[in-house]
Amino acid sequence: MKYRIMGKLGIQTSAFGLGCMRFNGAASGDSVIDEDKAISLIRRAVDGGVTYLDTAYVYLDKTSETVLGKALRDGYRDRVTIATKMPAEYVHNRAEMEALLDSELKKLQTDHIDFYLMHGINKEKWLYFQSIGAPAFFDDMKKAGKIRYKCFSFHGPYEDFEYILNDWDWDMVQIQYNFMDIHNQAGTKGLELAGKKGIPVVIMEGLLGGRLSRAPGNVQALYDAFPVKRTPVEWAFRWLCNHPEVSVVLSGCNEPEQIDDNLRIFDTVESGIMTEEELKLMDSVRAAYLSRTRIGCTGCRYCMPCPNGVDIPGVFSSWNEVSLYDTNPKWDWGLRQIREKGSGADQCVGCGACEAACPQHLSIIDGLQRAWKELQADE
Ligand SMILES: NC(=O)c1ccc[n+]([C@@H]2O[C@H](COP(=O)([O-])OP(=O)(O)OC[C@H]3O[C@@H](n4cnc5c(N)ncnc54)[C@H](OP(=O)(O)O)[C@@H]3O)[C@@H](O)[C@H]2O)c1
């Protein structure tokens, strides 16, 4: 296992951090956890050198922290740092924040949390956390020794990230980042900004929830043609660890083989190790993925609202996503939401109001029909 120093905190961490959100292949919050298996996976990772464990109040129907607490009995707690999170949706005042944190400490069977994060915030959620006094609460809990570091995990546009990062003296930040997301969410710009400020960065979705572990044909062909043979997972982690600003790369593992594979990979990856040729390969891989884009919708929403309630950018985003990563539409979260709300392309009556408004001059009516047909295909 390679270890890294966490920016201005100056503490050492394993480069691989185990995410405790997906045991048994479960998406967050919607499945029953196999406790014995999860405990054995966590201990396998720690025995292999992992010192950073990430969970959250809401993961796996609120059972993730409990299972992690059990896994860290028998002396394992002293060998690791724990990151967990406070969700904005569950707290409205200081008393509720106190109660929530205490319940997390109890479930985790510990007297302190190392990294305490405001969970999945954007600017709106940060303003909300401020309005209920969360910054003062985090400072007080730090003084009381219940948390060691005050942090946030981020989902939103770069502008929000810059605003939040510059608005408080954060100890650490967790962002979604991988070789496909260089211009998405915090992106490379956000990573570098945090690095300049000395704020350690923890990476989530390094494999885009597993999508980057299964390369579609045109991408695999590029990997195969490269003189050095590595798996798609190894390329993705190698690319992330090449960035000096990255302290920890989280990955959720469902099987012992995945833990072992990641332990092997994180034994070899360090910042600045990628050659020019390797970096060019990753640029070509990104381009190969992007060439699979089905429609050039930028999500500007000029076409909205649709008079018939079709979520036009949503349908196109799912269409592109499913094609890019060659995934089954059944597992596309955005598409599930669209179906639940009845805002699918089947509501389109071809009135054309959207096409008149589209700055990209897309053939939206035709695109919606084709998208809906393809998105039904694997149902
Ligand atoms: N704060 C937030 O808002 C937030 C949001 C997302 C995630 N997170 C945290 O970040 C952690 C990491 O995110 P993530 O789980 O999305 O990470 P990820 O690494 O992008 O995806 C994990 C998935 O990748 C696959 N995988 C991992 N190692 C593999 C290997 N060696 N070979 C083949 N496949 C492999 C598995 O997919 P299969 O299931 O297909 O086998 C696994 O479920 C989470 O566990 C969670 O703790 C936080």
The ligand as an ORCA input file, in Angstrom:
! r2SCAN-3c Opt
* xyz 0 1
  N     -20.450     11.888     -0.232
  C     -21.113     11.539     -1.286
  O     -21.995     12.258     -1.736
  C     -20.740     10.234     -1.954
  C     -21.275      9.881     -3.203
  C     -20.824      8.731     -3.801
  C     -19.875      7.946     -3.133
  N     -19.384      8.286     -1.931
  C     -18.374      7.476     -1.194
  O     -17.331      7.184     -2.036
  C     -17.134      5.768     -2.034
  C     -16.618      5.366     -3.366
  O     -17.562      5.644     -4.366
  P     -17.976      4.501     -5.295
  O     -18.421      3.311     -4.485
  O     -18.917      5.077     -6.289
  O     -16.571      4.113     -5.959
  P     -16.205      3.577     -7.349
  O     -14.829      3.037     -7.186
  O     -16.431      4.590     -8.404
  O     -17.222      2.386     -7.639
  C     -17.262      1.242     -6.850
  C     -17.636      0.068     -7.732
  O     -16.572     -0.175     -8.636
  C     -16.411     -1.561     -8.839
  N     -15.064     -1.950     -8.432
  C     -14.305     -1.499     -7.389
  N     -13.086     -2.076     -7.402
  C     -13.070     -2.907     -8.480
  C     -12.092     -3.791     -9.037
  N     -10.892     -3.921     -8.503
  N     -12.431     -4.470    -10.156
  C     -13.649     -4.341    -10.735
  N     -14.601     -3.527    -10.254
  C     -14.316     -2.823     -9.141
  C     -17.513     -2.246     -8.033
  O     -18.599     -2.329     -8.953
  P     -19.566     -3.596     -9.117
  O     -20.566     -3.387     -8.063
  O     -20.159     -3.419    -10.469
  O     -18.775     -4.824     -8.948
  C     -17.820     -1.237     -6.985
  O     -19.118     -1.323     -6.478
  C     -18.479      5.169     -1.664
  O     -18.388      3.876     -1.187
  C     -18.916      6.165     -0.650
  O     -18.317      5.813      0.587
  C     -19.800      9.422     -1.350
*
